[in-house]
Amino acid sequence: MSDVAQITPTAPVAAENEGQSTVTMRILKTAWRSKAFQFGFWIFVILVVTSLILPLVSPVSATKMAIREKFLPPLFMGEGWSWIHPLGTDQLGRDMLMRCMVGLRYSLMIGIITVVLMFIVGCGLGLLAGFKGKWWDTIIMRITDAQLSLPMIILAITILGISKPSVASIIVVLGLSGWPLYARVARSAAVTEREKEYVRGLRVVGAGDWRILLLYAAPNILPPIAFVAVLDIARMMIFESILGFLGLGIQPPTPSFGSIIADARKYLINAWWIATSPGVFLAVALTAINLMGASLEKARNTVYAGAR
């Protein structure tokens, strides 16, 4: 009798985990069949690889000033253009291509790491609130409500305005400002998950809540949320650029998209490429990420609709 009690509940557990793994792969395969996803993916890969490698191998520096070469136009765009500076130079003679590459590298890094932090903190607290319930749920959800009442960008501006902005502080501030949305979604999924048959079966054989949550429930809940999180990378890159534009982002001499555009405001008429170049790179990166995120979300909806 004890053997039956030990074996029976594992069947729905195995089926549940295997089913979720199959669904996740189906979502990825469905998304990959989309031309929009493939286009966005390869553009994203090109941008990431270029931003990582080009500043390392190029003899041109992103921060070195050459006053004699200031305001050089992009290739074929006017007198004085140079092959050495294909996107021209800024008001201090710094190469715009290298500055955009470094700015893109930091923007992508901050965007990705921030979303990972938001995902871990938000989903962790949401799973805990939804699965444990009782006072865990009450305390975590009240903190979430309080956090949601404060606009993310206002909170980030306030904290970074008081402290010295750095890459680490920007990531922490944006990450801790954006976790409540993930907490709410994860909590809702966890409340549904804890009532499923396999969870009851695991409890019958003596598995504790923490073991069930970490080993069985979380792998079923988190993948669909992770697909949607891709879109938040673009949102965090925009927030990072806003902070840089306000002077609260990455500090000079390290370039960022926001700070480059802010410094270029005075030269929009005579040296339009200084502000346009980072804007174009940012727009291309955001478009690639949004194409991937939208395709994943559409694939997820298609797979889950078919499963019903």
Secondary structure, DSSP 8 states (H G I E B T S, - for coil): -HHHHHHTTHHHHHHHHHHHHHHHHHHHHHHHT-HHHHHHHHHHHHHHHHHHHHHHH-SS-SS---GGGTT---TTSSTT-BTTBTT-B-TT--BHHHHHHHHHHHHHHHHHHHHHHHHHHHHHHHHHHHHH-HHHHHHHHHHHHHHHTS-HHHHHHHHHHHS---HHHHHHHHHHHHHHHHHHHHHHHHHHHTTSHHHHHHHHTT--HHHHIIIIIHHHHHHHHHHHHHHHHHHHHHHHHHHHHTT-SS-TTS--HHHHHHHTGGGTTT-THHHHHHHHHHHHHHHHHHHHHHHHHHHHHHHHHHH-
